[in-house]
């Protein structure tokens, strides 16, 4: 679910919009983002894009994020 939340965040969806799409409460979506920030060592939600870009550039295949990053070249 965390990757789904990231994918929707990259589409500029808000937490309430993400919750509606994923059939989750806004608070659950916000909790997912707190977990994501912790896992990615981000202080701010805005840092998630760059961190995910780095992860994909290192060769990790994340199907939910492919349309945002495609094939990255360092």
N, C-alpha and C positions, 0 to 999 in steps of 0.2 A: 504493500500500500504506500510505502514511503516513496518508491520510484514513481508511482502514479501521481502522488502529490507533487513531486518535483516536475514531472512532465506538464502538469496543469499550471504550475507556477511559471514555467518557461513560456506558457501561452498567456501569461499575465492574468491568470484567474486569481481571484481573491480567495481567502479561506472559506467564506460562506458559499461562494460559487463552486469551489472544489468539493465542499461537503455535499452540496446538492447533486453534483455529477457522480460522486462516488458513494452516495447514500450514507454519509457520515455526518456527525455533528461538527459544527465549526470548531468546537473545543478539541475534538479528536484530531482534526486536521492540524490545529495549532500544536497539539502534543506531538504529532508526527514531525512537524518542522523543528520542534525543540530537539527531538531525537536525531534528526538529520543534521542539524547544526553541530550537535555534540559529536556525532560520528565523523563528520567532515572537518572538525576543529574550526568551525566558523563562529564568530561572535555575532555576526549579523546575517539575516536572511539574504541580503543582497550579495553576499559572498558565494552563495551556493552555485550560481551559474559558472563562475570561473573554476571552482573546485570540480564541478561535474565535467567541464570542458577538459580539464587536466586528466581526469580519470579516463575519459573516452580516448584522449590522445595517447594514453599509455597502452591502448589496445584492449581495454575491457569492453566487451560487447554488452550494451544495455539497450535492448530492443525498444523500450519505451522512449528512449532519448535519441534514437537514431535520426529521426526527422529534424532534430534541432542541431545536431552536430555533424551528421553525415560522415564522410571520411575526413578526418582531421590530419593535417600535416603540421609538424612542429616547426 
